[in-house]
Amino acid sequence: MRLRVLSIKVTGGMIGAGTEEMRWTEPVRPGDTIRTEIEVVGARQSNSRPDYGIVRTRTLAYNQENKVVLRSTINFLAPLKPRA
């Protein structure tokens, strides 16, 4: 989660809106080095909060051997920019 917060810059912050999938595919051990790739796979305006968008992201986390150790799909709310 820390890597996600540090790597995705959202002006006004982001609010968690649910996890669709979170699967640990390999064990993570003390001393392992982890890197992540986060891809935005969808975005739409919220029906219930029209000043926010719902962003769907897919995350892969890799260990030092380049093995996928985590696969997740996460949704969050982000404030929309005001229209000019």
C-alpha positions as CSV (number, residue, x, y, z in Angstrom):
1,M,0.0,0.0,0.0
2,R,2.8,2.4,0.8
3,L,4.3,1.9,-2.7
4,R,0.9,2.6,-4.2
5,V,0.4,5.8,-2.2
6,L,3.9,7.0,-3.0
7,S,3.7,6.2,-6.7
8,I,0.2,7.4,-7.7
9,K,0.1,11.2,-7.3
10,V,-3.6,12.3,-7.0
11,T,-4.2,16.0,-6.3
12,G,-6.7,16.1,-3.4
13,G,-5.9,12.5,-2.4
14,M,-7.5,9.2,-3.2
15,I,-10.1,7.2,-1.3
16,G,-10.1,3.4,-1.4
17,A,-13.3,2.0,-3.1
18,G,-12.7,-1.7,-2.9
19,T,-10.5,-4.6,-3.9
20,E,-11.6,-6.9,-6.6
21,E,-8.7,-9.3,-6.4
22,M,-5.6,-9.6,-4.2
23,R,-3.6,-12.8,-4.7
24,W,-0.2,-13.6,-3.3
25,T,1.4,-15.9,-5.9
26,E,4.7,-16.5,-4.3
27,P,6.0,-16.2,-0.7
28,V,7.8,-12.9,0.2
29,R,10.7,-13.3,2.7
30,P,12.7,-10.9,4.8
31,G,15.4,-9.3,2.7
32,D,13.4,-9.6,-0.6
33,T,13.4,-6.6,-2.8
34,I,9.9,-5.8,-4.2
35,R,9.0,-3.5,-7.2
36,T,5.6,-2.8,-8.5
37,E,3.9,-2.0,-11.8
38,I,0.5,-0.2,-11.6
39,E,-1.7,0.1,-14.7
40,V,-4.8,2.1,-14.9
41,V,-7.3,-0.2,-16.6
42,G,-10.4,1.9,-16.3
43,A,-11.8,5.3,-15.2
44,R,-15.3,6.7,-15.1
45,Q,-17.3,9.4,-13.3
46,S,-19.0,8.3,-10.1
47,N,-22.8,8.1,-10.3
48,S,-23.3,8.8,-6.6
49,R,-20.5,11.4,-6.3
50,P,-20.3,13.3,-9.6
51,D,-17.3,15.4,-8.4
52,Y,-15.3,12.2,-8.2
53,G,-14.1,9.6,-10.6
54,I,-13.7,5.9,-10.0
55,V,-10.3,4.6,-11.1
56,R,-9.6,0.9,-11.6
57,T,-6.0,-0.2,-11.4
58,R,-4.2,-3.5,-11.8
59,T,-1.0,-4.0,-9.8
60,L,1.8,-6.6,-10.3
61,A,4.5,-6.9,-7.6
62,Y,7.8,-8.6,-8.5
63,N,10.6,-9.9,-6.3
64,Q,14.3,-9.6,-7.1
65,E,14.1,-12.7,-9.3
66,N,11.5,-11.0,-11.4
67,K,8.8,-13.5,-10.2
68,V,5.3,-12.1,-9.8
69,V,4.6,-12.3,-6.0
70,L,1.3,-10.2,-5.9
71,R,-1.5,-9.6,-8.4
72,S,-4.3,-7.2,-7.4
73,T,-7.1,-5.1,-8.9
74,I,-8.0,-2.1,-6.8
75,N,-10.6,0.7,-7.2
76,F,-10.3,4.2,-5.7
77,L,-12.1,7.5,-5.8
78,A,-10.2,10.6,-7.0
79,P,-11.5,14.1,-7.2
80,L,-12.2,15.4,-10.7
81,K,-10.6,18.6,-12.0
82,P,-13.1,21.4,-12.2
83,R,-14.1,22.2,-15.7
84,A,-12.9,25.5,-17.0
